[in-house]
Each structure stands twice: as structure tokens, then as C-alpha cells.
Amino acid sequence: MTKKSEAGESRRIGGLTGMRVLELASVLAGPLAGTYFAERGARVTKVERPGGEDDGGDVTRSWRHPSDDGANPTSAYYAGANHGKTLVQKDLASEAGR
């Protein structure tokens, strides 16, 4: 949950302020848990594989409704399940990525 301060800045509220969470999940349960933490003040970093939507990243980026004309870079599902997080792409299989 966020609130606007008098200066117009967003700030997170909740009992998890100051906690850092590393999310390595995709699809439903993991991203939902990460969003739960983020909405309660934790700083959540979601790590995805590098690459385009066909060979990397969270597969849900491309879960678009058939009527979507492709103008949106990511699906509504992905946007909803990952708001409030820092998103990074790292190849955890490589030493440099770890």
C-alpha cells in the first residue's frame, strides 16, 4: 500500500518496511507473494532470465488477451502481478549473473 506525502511523494506503509526480498518466481504463487511483501513495505527485487519474451524473462509477460493489438509491451497479468517491484534480468546459471 502506498500513500502520498504532502510533497506528493509515494511512500510505502506496512510492517515490512526495511525488509529486502529477492523473488525468483514466475506465474502465480511467487509473484503474488512478492507483491504482498511489496505492498506492505518490503523492497522486492524480481530476477528474470535475460532475453526476449520467447527465450527469457517471466513467461507471463506475453500472456495477452486475444483481442490485445500488441500495443502494450507486457500483459495486464504481468503488470498486475509485479507492480511495486524492482525488475532485473540476470543469468543465474552464469558466474557473472550470480
DOVOGU-826544 format. One record per atom (N, C-alpha, C, O, CB): residue number from 1; residue in one letter; chain; atom name; x, y negated, z negated. Coordinates in Angstrom, 2 decimals, m for minus. Glycine has a CB too. Layout:
<atoms>
ATOM   num   residu   chaine   atome        c1        c2        c3
ATOM   NUM        a        A      CA         X         Y         Z
...
</atoms>
This chain:
<atoms>
ATOM   num   residu   chaine   atome        c1        c2        c3
ATOM     1        m        A       N      0.85      1.16      0.00
ATOM     1        m        A      CA      0.00      0.00      0.00
ATOM     1        m        A       C      0.90     m1.23      0.00
ATOM     1        m        A       O      1.93     m1.25     m0.67
ATOM     1        m        A      CB     m0.97      0.01     m1.22
ATOM     2        t        A       N      0.51     m2.23      0.73
ATOM     2        t        A      CA      1.29     m3.47      0.75
ATOM     2        t        A       C      0.41     m4.63      0.37
ATOM     2        t        A       O     m0.81     m4.60      0.56
ATOM     2        t        A      CB      1.91     m3.70      2.12
ATOM     3        k        A       N      1.02     m5.67     m0.17
ATOM     3        k        A      CA      0.34     m6.92     m0.48
ATOM     3        k        A       C      1.16     m8.04      0.10
ATOM     3        k        A       O      2.38     m7.94      0.22
ATOM     3        k        A      CB      0.15     m7.10     m2.01
ATOM     4        k        A       N      0.49     m9.11      0.47
ATOM     4        k        A      CA      1.17    m10.30      0.96
ATOM     4        k        A       C      1.47    m11.21     m0.22
ATOM     4        k        A       O      0.60    m11.48     m1.05
ATOM     4        k        A      CB      0.31    m11.04      2.03
ATOM     5        s        A       N      2.70    m11.68     m0.28
ATOM     5        s        A      CA      3.07    m12.64     m1.33
ATOM     5        s        A       C      2.61    m14.02     m0.89
ATOM     5        s        A       O      2.13    m14.19      0.23
ATOM     5        s        A      CB      4.61    m12.63     m1.61
ATOM     6        e        A       N      2.76    m15.01     m1.75
ATOM     6        e        A      CA      2.39    m16.38     m1.40
ATOM     6        e        A       C      3.18    m16.87     m0.21
ATOM     6        e        A       O      2.69    m17.70      0.56
ATOM     6        e        A      CB      2.60    m17.31     m2.59
ATOM     7        a        A       N      4.40    m16.39     m0.03
ATOM     7        a        A      CA      5.23    m16.80      1.11
ATOM     7        a        A       C      4.85    m16.05      2.38
ATOM     7        a        A       O      5.43    m16.29      3.44
ATOM     7        a        A      CB      6.72    m16.57      0.79
ATOM     8        g        A       N      3.87    m15.13      2.29
ATOM     8        g        A      CA      3.44    m14.38      3.46
ATOM     8        g        A       C      4.24    m13.12      3.72
ATOM     8        g        A       O      4.03    m12.47      4.74
ATOM     8        g        A      CB      3.50    m15.26      4.65
ATOM     9        e        A       N      5.15    m12.76      2.81
ATOM     9        e        A      CA      5.96    m11.57      2.99
ATOM     9        e        A       C      5.20    m10.35      2.48
ATOM     9        e        A       O      4.50    m10.42      1.47
ATOM     9        e        A      CB      7.32    m11.71      2.26
ATOM    10        s        A       N      5.36     m9.23      3.19
ATOM    10        s        A      CA      4.75     m8.00      2.73
ATOM    10        s        A       C      5.66     m7.36      1.68
ATOM    10        s        A       O      6.88     m7.38      1.82
ATOM    10        s        A      CB      4.50     m7.02      3.90
ATOM    11        r        A       N      5.06     m6.82      0.66
ATOM    11        r        A      CA      5.84     m6.07     m0.32
ATOM    11        r        A       C      5.06     m4.82     m0.69
ATOM    11        r        A       O      3.83     m4.83     m0.71
ATOM    11        r        A      CB      6.15     m6.94     m1.58
ATOM    12        r        A       N      5.77     m3.77     m0.98
ATOM    12        r        A      CA      5.14     m2.50     m1.32
ATOM    12        r        A       C      4.87     m2.48     m2.81
ATOM    12        r        A       O      5.64     m3.01     m3.62
ATOM    12        r        A      CB      6.03     m1.30     m0.90
ATOM    13        i        A       N      3.76     m1.86     m3.16
ATOM    13        i        A      CA      3.44     m1.72     m4.57
ATOM    13        i        A       C      3.23     m0.25     m4.87
ATOM    13        i        A       O      2.83      0.52     m3.99
ATOM    13        i        A      CB      2.19     m2.56     m4.95
ATOM    14        g        A       N      3.49      0.13     m6.07
ATOM    14        g        A      CA      3.28      1.51     m6.46
ATOM    14        g        A       C      4.39      2.00     m7.35
ATOM    14        g        A       O      5.42      1.35     m7.51
ATOM    14        g        A      CB      3.15      2.40     m5.25
ATOM    15        g        A       N      4.18      3.15     m7.92
ATOM    15        g        A      CA      5.11      3.70     m8.87
ATOM    15        g        A       C      6.39      4.27     m8.29
ATOM    15        g        A       O      7.26      4.70     m9.04
ATOM    15        g        A      CB      4.44      4.74     m9.63
ATOM    16        l        A       N      6.53      4.28     m6.96
ATOM    16        l        A      CA      7.71      4.88     m6.35
ATOM    16        l        A       C      8.70      3.84     m5.82
ATOM    16        l        A       O      9.64      4.19     m5.12
ATOM    16        l        A      CB      7.30      5.80     m5.23
ATOM    17        t        A       N      8.49      2.58     m6.15
ATOM    17        t        A      CA      9.40      1.53     m5.71
ATOM    17        t        A       C     10.82      1.86     m6.18
ATOM    17        t        A       O     11.03      2.18     m7.35
ATOM    17        t        A      CB      8.95      0.14     m6.24
ATOM    18        g        A       N     11.78      1.77     m5.26
ATOM    18        g        A      CA     13.17      2.08     m5.57
ATOM    18        g        A       C     13.56      3.51     m5.20
ATOM    18        g        A       O     14.75      3.81     m5.11
ATOM    18        g        A      CB     13.41      1.87     m7.03
ATOM    19        m        A       N     12.60      4.37     m4.97
ATOM    19        m        A      CA     12.91      5.75     m4.58
ATOM    19        m        A       C     13.22      5.79     m3.08
ATOM    19        m        A       O     12.60      5.07     m2.29
ATOM    19        m        A      CB     11.72      6.72     m4.91
ATOM    20        r        A       N     14.19      6.62     m2.70
ATOM    20        r        A      CA     14.51      6.82     m1.28
ATOM    20        r        A       C     14.17      8.24     m0.91
ATOM    20        r        A       O     14.50      9.18     m1.63
ATOM    20        r        A      CB     16.01      6.52     m0.99
ATOM    21        v        A       N     13.50      8.41      0.24
ATOM    21        v        A      CA     13.05      9.72      0.71
ATOM    21        v        A       C     13.58      9.94      2.12
ATOM    21        v        A       O     13.49      9.06      2.97
ATOM    21        v        A      CB     11.49      9.83      0.69
ATOM    22        l        A       N     14.14     11.11      2.37
ATOM    22        l        A      CA     14.60     11.50      3.69
ATOM    22        l        A       C     13.60     12.52      4.24
ATOM    22        l        A       O     13.43     13.60      3.67
ATOM    22        l        A      CB     16.07     12.08      3.65
ATOM    23        e        A       N     12.95     12.17      5.35
ATOM    23        e        A      CA     11.95     13.06      5.95
ATOM    23        e        A       C     12.53     13.71      7.20
ATOM    23        e        A       O     13.02     13.03      8.10
ATOM    23        e        A      CB     10.66     12.28      6.30
ATOM    24        l        A       N     12.47     15.05      7.24
ATOM    24        l        A      CA     12.98     15.82      8.37
ATOM    24        l        A       C     11.86     16.66      8.97
ATOM    24        l        A       O     12.11     17.76      9.46
ATOM    24        l        A      CB     14.15     16.73      7.93
ATOM    25        a        A       N     10.63     16.16      8.95
ATOM    25        a        A      CA      9.46     16.94      9.35
ATOM    25        a        A       C      8.77     16.34     10.55
ATOM    25        a        A       O      9.00     15.19     10.93
ATOM    25        a        A      CB      8.49     17.04      8.19
ATOM    26        s        A       N      7.89     17.15     11.16
ATOM    26        s        A      CA      7.02     16.66     12.23
ATOM    26        s        A       C      5.68     17.36     12.11
ATOM    26        s        A       O      5.52     18.27     11.30
ATOM    26        s        A      CB      7.66     16.90     13.64
ATOM    27        v        A       N      4.75     16.94     12.89
ATOM    27        v        A      CA      3.38     17.42     12.98
ATOM    27        v        A       C      2.58     16.90     11.78
ATOM    27        v        A       O      2.44     15.68     11.69
ATOM    27        v        A      CB      3.33     18.97     13.04
ATOM    28        l        A       N      2.04     17.68     10.87
ATOM    28        l        A      CA      1.07     17.12      9.94
ATOM    28        l        A       C      1.54     16.98      8.49
ATOM    28        l        A       O      1.62     15.86      7.99
ATOM    28        l        A      CB     m0.13     17.97      9.96
ATOM    29        a        A       N      1.86     18.06      7.84
ATOM    29        a        A      CA      2.09     18.01      6.39
ATOM    29        a        A       C      3.28     17.13      6.00
ATOM    29        a        A       O      3.16     16.31      5.08
ATOM    29        a        A      CB      2.32     19.40      5.88
ATOM    30        g        A       N      4.41     17.28      6.67
ATOM    30        g        A      CA      5.59     16.49      6.32
ATOM    30        g        A       C      5.40     15.00      6.52
ATOM    30        g        A       O      5.65     14.23      5.60
ATOM    30        g        A      CB      6.77     16.95      7.13
ATOM    31        p        A       N      4.96     14.56      7.72
ATOM    31        p        A      CA      4.73     13.14      7.92
ATOM    31        p        A       C      3.66     12.56      6.98
ATOM    31        p        A       O      3.78     11.42      6.54
ATOM    31        p        A      CB      4.33     12.90      9.35
ATOM    32        l        A       N      2.64     13.34      6.68
ATOM    32        l        A      CA      1.61     12.85      5.76
ATOM    32        l        A       C      2.20     12.64      4.37
ATOM    32        l        A       O      1.91     11.63      3.72
ATOM    32        l        A      CB      0.44     13.84      5.69
ATOM    33        a        A       N      3.03     13.57      3.91
ATOM    33        a        A      CA      3.68     13.41      2.61
ATOM    33        a        A       C      4.61     12.19      2.62
ATOM    33        a        A       O      4.64     11.43      1.66
ATOM    33        a        A      CB      4.48     14.68      2.25
ATOM    34        g        A       N      5.37     12.01      3.72
ATOM    34        g        A      CA      6.25     10.85      3.82
ATOM    34        g        A       C      5.49      9.54      3.79
ATOM    34        g        A       O      5.92      8.59      3.15
ATOM    34        g        A      CB      7.06     10.92      5.09
ATOM    35        t        A       N      4.34      9.49      4.47
ATOM    35        t        A      CA      3.51      8.29      4.46
ATOM    35        t        A       C      2.96      8.04      3.06
ATOM    35        t        A       O      2.89      6.89      2.62
ATOM    35        t        A      CB      2.35      8.42      5.47
ATOM    36        y        A       N      2.58      9.09      2.36
ATOM    36        y        A      CA      2.10      8.97      0.98
ATOM    36        y        A       C      3.17      8.30      0.11
ATOM    36        y        A       O      2.88      7.38     m0.65
ATOM    36        y        A      CB      1.73     10.36      0.39
ATOM    37        f        A       N      4.42      8.76      0.24
ATOM    37        f        A      CA      5.52      8.15     m0.52
ATOM    37        f        A       C      5.71      6.69     m0.12
ATOM    37        f        A       O      5.87      5.82     m0.98
ATOM    37        f        A      CB      6.81      8.93     m0.30
ATOM    38        a        A       N      5.71      6.41      1.19
ATOM    38        a        A      CA      5.93      5.05      1.68
ATOM    38        a        A       C      4.85      4.09      1.20
ATOM    38        a        A       O      5.15      2.96      0.82
ATOM    38        a        A      CB      5.98      5.03      3.21
ATOM    39        e        A       N      3.61      4.53      1.20
ATOM    39        e        A      CA      2.52      3.68      0.77
ATOM    39        e        A       C      2.57      3.38     m0.73
ATOM    39        e        A       O      1.92      2.45     m1.20
ATOM    39        e        A      CB      1.20      4.32      1.11
ATOM    40        r        A       N      3.32      4.17     m1.46
ATOM    40        r        A      CA      3.44      3.96     m2.90
ATOM    40        r        A       C      4.78      3.35     m3.30
ATOM    40        r        A       O      5.16      3.38     m4.47
ATOM    40        r        A      CB      3.24      5.27     m3.62
ATOM    41        g        A       N      5.49      2.80     m2.31
ATOM    41        g        A      CA      6.68      2.02     m2.61
ATOM    41        g        A       C      8.01      2.63     m2.26
ATOM    41        g        A       O      9.01      1.92     m2.27
ATOM    41        g        A      CB      6.68      1.72     m4.00
ATOM    42        a        A       N      8.07      3.92     m1.95
ATOM    42        a        A      CA      9.36      4.55     m1.62
ATOM    42        a        A       C      9.85      4.07     m0.26
ATOM    42        a        A       O      9.05      3.70      0.61
ATOM    42        a        A      CB      9.22      6.10     m1.61
ATOM    43        r        A       N     11.15      4.06     m0.09
ATOM    43        r        A      CA     11.76      3.75      1.21
ATOM    43        r        A       C     11.97      5.08      1.93
ATOM    43        r        A       O     12.85      5.85      1.55
ATOM    43        r        A      CB     13.13      2.95      1.06
ATOM    44        v        A       N     11.18      5.34      2.94
ATOM    44        v        A      CA     11.20      6.62      3.65
ATOM    44        v        A       C     11.94      6.46      4.97
ATOM    44        v        A       O     11.63      5.58      5.77
ATOM    44        v        A      CB      9.76      7.15      3.88
ATOM    45        t        A       N     12.92      7.34      5.19
ATOM    45        t        A      CA     13.64      7.38      6.47
ATOM    45        t        A       C     13.31      8.70      7.14
ATOM    45        t        A       O     13.61      9.77      6.62
ATOM    45        t        A      CB     15.19      7.22      6.27
ATOM    46        k        A       N     12.67      8.61      8.31
ATOM    46        k        A      CA     12.32      9.80      9.10
ATOM    46        k        A       C     13.42     10.02     10.12
ATOM    46        k        A       O     13.75      9.12     10.89
ATOM    46        k        A      CB     10.92      9.64      9.80
ATOM    47        v        A       N     14.00     11.23     10.13
ATOM    47        v        A      CA     15.06     11.58     11.07
ATOM    47        v        A       C     14.48     12.46     12.16
ATOM    47        v        A       O     13.87     13.49     11.88
ATOM    47        v        A      CB     16.24     12.29     10.34
ATOM    48        e        A       N     14.68     12.05     13.41
ATOM    48        e        A      CA     14.23     12.82     14.57
ATOM    48        e        A       C     15.42     13.18     15.43
ATOM    48        e        A       O     16.45     12.50     15.40
ATOM    48        e        A      CB     13.17     12.03     15.38
ATOM    49        r        A       N     15.28     14.25     16.21
ATOM    49        r        A      CA     16.33     14.61     17.18
ATOM    49        r        A       C     16.41     13.52     18.24
ATOM    49        r        A       O     15.38     12.93     18.59
ATOM    49        r        A      CB     16.04     16.00     17.83
ATOM    50        p        A       N     17.60     13.25     18.76
ATOM    50        p        A      CA     17.70     12.29     19.86
ATOM    50        p        A       C     17.09     12.85     21.14
ATOM    50        p        A       O     16.99     14.06     21.32
ATOM    50        p        A      CB     19.17     11.91     20.10
ATOM    51        g        A       N     16.70     11.96     22.02
ATOM    51        g        A      CA     16.19     12.37     23.32
ATOM    51        g        A       C     14.82     11.80     23.59
ATOM    51        g        A       O     14.22     11.14     22.75
ATOM    51        g        A      CB     16.13     13.87     23.42
ATOM    52        g        A       N     14.35     12.07     24.79
ATOM    52        g        A      CA     13.02     11.62     25.19
ATOM    52        g        A       C     11.95     12.48     24.56
ATOM    52        g        A       O     12.25     13.40     23.79
ATOM    52        g        A      CB     12.87     11.64     26.69
ATOM    53        e        A       N     10.71     12.19     24.88
ATOM    53        e        A      CA      9.62     12.92     24.23
ATOM    53        e        A       C      9.58     14.39     24.63
ATOM    53        e        A       O      8.99     15.20     23.91
ATOM    53        e        A      CB      8.31     12.27     24.56
ATOM    54        d        A       N     10.18     14.77     25.77
ATOM    54        d        A      CA     10.17     16.18     26.17
ATOM    54        d        A       C     11.29     16.99     25.54
ATOM    54        d        A       O     11.15     18.21     25.38
ATOM    54        d        A      CB     10.27     16.27     27.68
ATOM    55        d        A       N     12.40     16.36     25.17
ATOM    55        d        A      CA     13.54     17.12     24.66
ATOM    55        d        A       C     14.06     16.65     23.31
ATOM    55        d        A       O     15.13     17.08     22.88
ATOM    55        d        A      CB     14.66     17.06     25.65
ATOM    56        g        A       N     13.34     15.80     22.64
ATOM    56        g        A      CA     13.80     15.33     21.34
ATOM    56        g        A       C     12.73     14.56     20.60
ATOM    56        g        A       O     11.61     14.41     21.10
ATOM    56        g        A      CB     15.03     14.46     21.50
ATOM    57        g        A       N     13.07     14.10     19.45
ATOM    57        g        A      CA     12.11     13.33     18.66
ATOM    57        g        A       C     10.98     14.19     18.13
ATOM    57        g        A       O     10.99     15.42     18.28
ATOM    57        g        A      CB     11.55     12.21     19.49
ATOM    58        d        A       N     10.04     13.56     17.53
ATOM    58        d        A      CA      8.87     14.21     16.98
ATOM    58        d        A       C      7.91     14.51     18.14
ATOM    58        d        A       O      7.57     13.60     18.90
ATOM    58        d        A      CB      8.18     13.33     15.89
ATOM    59        v        A       N      7.50     15.75     18.28
ATOM    59        v        A      CA      6.63     16.14     19.40
ATOM    59        v        A       C      5.31     15.37     19.41
ATOM    59        v        A       O      4.68     15.26     20.46
ATOM    59        v        A      CB      6.36     17.63     19.36
ATOM    60        t        A       N      4.90     14.86     18.27
ATOM    60        t        A      CA      3.61     14.18     18.20
ATOM    60        t        A       C      3.62     12.80     18.86
ATOM    60        t        A       O      2.56     12.20     19.05
ATOM    60        t        A      CB      3.17     14.04     16.76
ATOM    61        r        A       N      4.80     12.29     19.22
ATOM    61        r        A      CA      4.86     11.02     19.96
ATOM    61        r        A       C      4.05     11.11     21.25
ATOM    61        r        A       O      3.46     10.12     21.67
ATOM    61        r        A      CB      6.32     10.64     20.28
ATOM    62        s        A       N      4.02     12.28     21.86
ATOM    62        s        A      CA      3.36     12.44     23.16
ATOM    62        s        A       C      1.95     13.01     23.06
ATOM    62        s        A       O      1.36     13.33     24.10
ATOM    62        s        A      CB      4.20     13.32     24.04
ATOM    63        w        A       N      1.40     13.15     21.89
ATOM    63        w        A      CA      0.05     13.70     21.73
ATOM    63        w        A       C     m0.99     12.61     22.01
ATOM    63        w        A       O     m1.63     12.11     21.10
ATOM    63        w        A      CB     m0.14     14.28     20.31
ATOM    64        r        A       N     m1.13     12.27     23.27
ATOM    64        r        A      CA     m2.08     11.22     23.65
ATOM    64        r        A       C     m3.43     11.82     24.07
ATOM    64        r        A       O     m3.51     12.96     24.52
ATOM    64        r        A      CB     m1.50     10.37     24.81
ATOM    65        h        A       N     m4.45     11.04     23.89
ATOM    65        h        A      CA     m5.78     11.42     24.34
ATOM    65        h        A       C     m5.78     11.44     25.87
ATOM    65        h        A       O     m5.11     10.61     26.49
ATOM    65        h        A      CB     m6.88     10.44     23.78
ATOM    66        p        A       N     m6.52     12.36     26.50
ATOM    66        p        A      CA     m6.53     12.42     27.97
ATOM    66        p        A       C     m6.92     11.10     28.65
ATOM    66        p        A       O     m6.51     10.85     29.78
ATOM    66        p        A      CB     m7.47     13.49     28.42
ATOM    67        s        A       N     m7.69     10.27     27.98
ATOM    67        s        A      CA     m8.10      9.00     28.59
ATOM    67        s        A       C     m7.05      7.90     28.43
ATOM    67        s        A       O     m7.22      6.81     28.98
ATOM    67        s        A      CB     m9.40      8.55     27.99
ATOM    68        d        A       N     m5.97      8.16     27.67
ATOM    68        d        A      CA     m4.91      7.16     27.49
ATOM    68        d        A       C     m4.20      6.96     28.82
ATOM    68        d        A       O     m3.78      7.92     29.46
ATOM    68        d        A      CB     m3.89      7.60     26.38
ATOM    69        d        A       N     m4.07      5.72     29.24
ATOM    69        d        A      CA     m3.45      5.42     30.54
ATOM    69        d        A       C     m1.93      5.41     30.48
ATOM    69        d        A       O     m1.28      5.11     31.49
ATOM    69        d        A      CB     m3.95      4.09     31.04
ATOM    70        g        A       N     m1.35      5.74     29.33
ATOM    70        g        A      CA      0.10      5.79     29.21
ATOM    70        g        A       C      0.74      4.46     28.87
ATOM    70        g        A       O      1.97      4.36     28.82
ATOM    70        g        A      CB      0.69      6.30     30.46
ATOM    71        a        A       N     m0.07      3.42     28.64
ATOM    71        a        A      CA      0.47      2.10     28.33
ATOM    71        a        A       C      1.12      2.04     26.95
ATOM    71        a        A       O      2.01      1.23     26.71
ATOM    71        a        A      CB     m0.64      1.05     28.42
ATOM    72        n        A       N      0.68      2.91     26.04
ATOM    72        n        A      CA      1.24      2.93     24.69
ATOM    72        n        A       C      2.46      3.84     24.66
ATOM    72        n        A       O      2.40      4.97     25.15
ATOM    72        n        A      CB      0.19      3.40     23.66
ATOM    73        p        A       N      3.58      3.37     24.08
ATOM    73        p        A      CA      4.79      4.20     24.07
ATOM    73        p        A       C      4.69      5.44     23.17
ATOM    73        p        A       O      5.40      6.42     23.38
ATOM    73        p        A      CB      5.96      3.37     23.62
ATOM    74        t        A       N      3.80      5.40     22.17
ATOM    74        t        A      CA      3.63      6.55     21.29
ATOM    74        t        A       C      2.14      6.78     21.07
ATOM    74        t        A       O      1.32      5.89     21.28
ATOM    74        t        A      CB      4.36      6.33     19.94
ATOM    75        s        A       N      1.81      7.97     20.64
ATOM    75        s        A      CA      0.41      8.32     20.40
ATOM    75        s        A       C     m0.10      7.64     19.13
ATOM    75        s        A       O      0.67      7.28     18.24
ATOM    75        s        A      CB      0.24      9.84     20.30
ATOM    76        a        A       N     m1.40      7.49     19.07
ATOM    76        a        A      CA     m2.03      6.93     17.87
ATOM    76        a        A       C     m1.78      7.85     16.67
ATOM    76        a        A       O     m1.59      7.38     15.55
ATOM    76        a        A      CB     m3.57      6.72     18.09
ATOM    77        y        A       N     m1.77      9.16     16.93
ATOM    77        y        A      CA     m1.49     10.12     15.86
ATOM    77        y        A       C     m0.12      9.85     15.25
ATOM    77        y        A       O      0.02      9.75     14.03
ATOM    77        y        A      CB     m1.57     11.57     16.40
ATOM    78        y        A       N      0.89      9.74     16.11
ATOM    78        y        A      CA      2.26      9.49     15.64
ATOM    78        y        A       C      2.34      8.18     14.87
ATOM    78        y        A       O      2.93      8.13     13.80
ATOM    78        y        A      CB      3.24      9.48     16.83
ATOM    79        a        A       N      1.75      7.14     15.42
ATOM    79        a        A      CA      1.79      5.83     14.76
ATOM    79        a        A       C      1.13      5.89     13.38
ATOM    79        a        A       O      1.65      5.32     12.42
ATOM    79        a        A      CB      1.10      4.76     15.63
ATOM    80        g        A       N      0.00      6.56     13.29
ATOM    80        g        A      CA     m0.69      6.66     12.00
ATOM    80        g        A       C      0.04      7.50     10.98
ATOM    80        g        A       O      0.01      7.20      9.79
ATOM    80        g        A      CB     m2.05      7.23     12.21
ATOM    81        a        A       N      0.70      8.57     11.44
ATOM    81        a        A      CA      1.38      9.48     10.53
ATOM    81        a        A       C      2.76      8.98     10.11
ATOM    81        a        A       O      3.39      9.56      9.22
ATOM    81        a        A      CB      1.51     10.84     11.16
ATOM    82        n        A       N      3.24      7.91     10.74
ATOM    82        n        A      CA      4.61      7.48     10.46
ATOM    82        n        A       C      4.75      5.99     10.14
ATOM    82        n        A       O      5.86      5.46     10.16
ATOM    82        n        A      CB      5.48      7.80     11.62
ATOM    83        h        A       N      3.64      5.33      9.84
ATOM    83        h        A      CA      3.76      3.91      9.52
ATOM    83        h        A       C      4.44      3.72      8.16
ATOM    83        h        A       O      4.33      4.56      7.27
ATOM    83        h        A      CB      2.36      3.24      9.51
ATOM    84        g        A       N      5.13      2.62      8.03
ATOM    84        g        A      CA      5.80      2.31      6.77
ATOM    84        g        A       C      7.15      2.99      6.58
ATOM    84        g        A       O      7.73      2.93      5.50
ATOM    84        g        A      CB      4.92      2.68      5.64
ATOM    85        k        A       N      7.66      3.64      7.63
ATOM    85        k        A      CA      8.92      4.38      7.54
ATOM    85        k        A       C      9.98      3.76      8.43
ATOM    85        k        A       O      9.66      3.06      9.40
ATOM    85        k        A      CB      8.71      5.86      7.91
ATOM    86        t        A       N     11.23      4.01      8.09
ATOM    86        t        A      CA     12.33      3.69      8.99
ATOM    86        t        A       C     12.56      4.92      9.85
ATOM    86        t        A       O     12.71      6.02      9.33
ATOM    86        t        A      CB     13.64      3.27      8.19
ATOM    87        l        A       N     12.59      4.73     11.16
ATOM    87        l        A      CA     12.74      5.85     12.09
ATOM    87        l        A       C     14.13      5.83     12.70
ATOM    87        l        A       O     14.55      4.80     13.24
ATOM    87        l        A      CB     11.65      5.82     13.19
ATOM    88        v        A       N     14.85      6.95     12.62
ATOM    88        v        A      CA     16.18      7.06     13.21
ATOM    88        v        A       C     16.26      8.36     14.00
ATOM    88        v        A       O     15.56      9.32     13.71
ATOM    88        v        A      CB     17.28      7.00     12.13
ATOM    89        q        A       N     17.14      8.37     15.00
ATOM    89        q        A      CA     17.39      9.59     15.77
ATOM    89        q        A       C     18.82     10.04     15.50
ATOM    89        q        A       O     19.77      9.29     15.74
ATOM    89        q        A      CB     17.14      9.37     17.30
ATOM    90        k        A       N     18.97     11.25     15.01
ATOM    90        k        A      CA     20.28     11.84     14.71
ATOM    90        k        A       C     20.25     13.31     15.09
ATOM    90        k        A       O     19.26     14.00     14.87
ATOM    90        k        A      CB     20.64     11.66     13.21
ATOM    91        d        A       N     21.36     13.79     15.65
ATOM    91        d        A      CA     21.50     15.21     15.95
ATOM    91        d        A       C     22.14     15.87     14.73
ATOM    91        d        A       O     23.36     15.85     14.57
ATOM    91        d        A      CB     22.37     15.45     17.25
ATOM    92        l        A       N     21.31     16.47     13.89
ATOM    92        l        A      CA     21.82     17.06     12.65
ATOM    92        l        A       C     22.59     18.36     12.90
ATOM    92        l        A       O     23.22     18.89     11.98
ATOM    92        l        A      CB     20.67     17.33     11.70
ATOM    93        a        A       N     22.54     18.88     14.12
ATOM    93        a        A      CA     23.33     20.06     14.47
ATOM    93        a        A       C     24.78     19.70     14.72
ATOM    93        a        A       O     25.65     20.58     14.70
ATOM    93        a        A      CB     22.75     20.74     15.70
ATOM    94        s        A       N     25.07     18.41     14.95
ATOM    94        s        A      CA     26.45     18.00     15.18
ATOM    94        s        A       C     27.03     17.41     13.90
ATOM    94        s        A       O     26.31     16.90     13.04
ATOM    94        s        A      CB     26.53     16.97     16.33
ATOM    95        e        A       N     28.33     17.50     13.79
ATOM    95        e        A      CA     29.01     16.96     12.60
ATOM    95        e        A       C     28.83     15.45     12.53
ATOM    95        e        A       O     28.64     14.89     11.44
ATOM    95        e        A      CB     30.50     17.32     12.62
ATOM    96        a        A       N     28.90     14.79     13.68
ATOM    96        a        A      CA     28.74     13.33     13.70
ATOM    96        a        A       C     27.35     12.91     13.24
ATOM    96        a        A       O     27.20     11.89     12.57
ATOM    96        a        A      CB     29.01     12.80     15.11
ATOM    97        g        A       N     26.34     13.69     13.60
ATOM    97        g        A      CA     24.96     13.38     13.20
ATOM    97        g        A       C     24.69     13.59     11.71
ATOM    97        g        A       O     23.89     12.89     11.11
ATOM    97        g        A      CB     24.01     14.23     13.99
ATOM    98        r        A       N     25.39     14.58     11.14
ATOM    98        r        A      CA     25.22     14.82      9.69
ATOM    98        r        A       C     25.91     13.73      8.92
ATOM    98        r        A       O     25.89     13.74      7.69
ATOM    98        r        A      CB     25.78     16.21      9.27
</atoms>
